[in-house]
Amino acid sequence: MLIIDNLHTSVGDKPILKGLSLTVPAGEIHAIMGPNGAGKSTLSNVLGGKPGYEVTGGSVSFRGEDLLALDPHERAAKGLFLGFQYPVEIPGVSNVQFLREALNAQRRQRGEDPLSGGEFLKLAKEKAALLQMDMDMLKRQVNVGFSGGEKKRAEMVQMGILDPTFAVLDETDSGLDIDALRIVGAGINTIMRAPDKAVLLITHYQRLLDVVKPDKVSILAGGRIVETGGPELALRLEAEGYDAVMA
């Protein structure tokens, strides 16, 4: 589904990704772990199409298409979802308004009819229930006054409503307490664990992987994937640290 081949990326004059290669097939949840500054967030931002990241070499294929040739809204309409490490606040815009506009914009891009207000509210209630979030929360302004855990749960509701084919989740466990971690992890499993979907899950810690249970784990260090293994690799990292495992 996603094939990254020898990807090189710079921010300003500083090279960040230095020949990163990775393949994530349909049906797989693939976790990326690595030390600070390794390039994990850079990878997520490049896949999402965030401005300011210059691709200087390599390629990214998504469902057989050149992902890097698409604008961010086109990537989203093709089925790519990016979960932010720090979800932004949008004062003056309610979650319901934002999510309905986002979903219908993607549906129009794909040549599908937009959902009516009633159809959308039914869908929103269903997806919010998966994350144990009531509709009063969705009527509030996007992330304004939300705790860290509420922001991440709201973002997972957004993922459920948009129903992407491929999700790039950048440190979704950041700022979550134990209960919120379980809820968010269960939401990822319910929404994205399917034969025709895939996830690239970026995290620092084993605790989220205890809930989501990835199929593969890769270590990103120095701008490259330096090792890939099964879930046991994350356990080794938790027990021994990056230096010991990579040595």
VENQUI-V621615 format. One record per backbone hydrogen bond with DSSP energy under -0.5 kcal/mol. CO is the residue of the C=O (numbers start at 1). NH is the residue of the N-H. If there is no record, write none. Layout:
co = <CO	CO>
nh = <NH	NH>
This chain:
co = <1	2	3	3	4	4	5	7	7	8	8	9	9	10	10	11	13	14	17	20	22	24	25	28	28	29	29	29	30	31	32	33	35	38	39	40	41	42	43	44	45	45	50	52	53	54	54	57	59	60	60	61	61	62	65	65	66	67	71	72	73	74	75	76	79	79	81	81	82	83	90	90	93	94	95	96	97	98	99	100	101	102	103	104	105	106	107	108	116	117	118	119	120	121	122	123	124	125	126	127	128	128	129	134	134	135	137	138	140	141	142	143	147	148	149	150	151	152	153	154	155	156	157	158	159	159	165	166	167	167	168	168	169	169	171	173	177	178	179	180	181	182	183	184	185	186	187	188	188	189	192	194	197	198	199	199	200	200	201	201	202	205	206	207	208	208	209	216	217	218	218	219	219	219	221	223	224	224	227	229	230	231	231	232	233	234	235	236	236	237	241	242	243>
nh = <63	24	5	61	6	22	59	19	20	56	57	16	17	12	54	14	15	11	9	7	4	2	28	30	199	31	215	216	201	218	203	220	38	223	43	44	45	46	47	48	49	50	53	54	55	10	56	8	5	67	68	3	63	65	62	67	69	70	75	76	77	78	80	79	165	166	83	168	84	170	93	142	142	98	99	100	101	102	103	104	105	106	107	108	109	110	112	111	120	121	122	123	124	125	126	127	128	129	130	131	131	133	132	137	138	139	140	96	95	144	90	146	151	152	153	154	155	156	157	158	159	160	161	162	163	164	198	81	169	200	83	170	171	202	174	176	181	182	183	184	185	186	187	188	189	190	191	192	193	193	194	197	27	167	30	201	169	202	32	203	171	209	210	211	211	212	213	31	229	33	220	221	226	227	224	18	221	226	219	217	233	234	235	236	237	238	239	240	241	241	245	246	247>
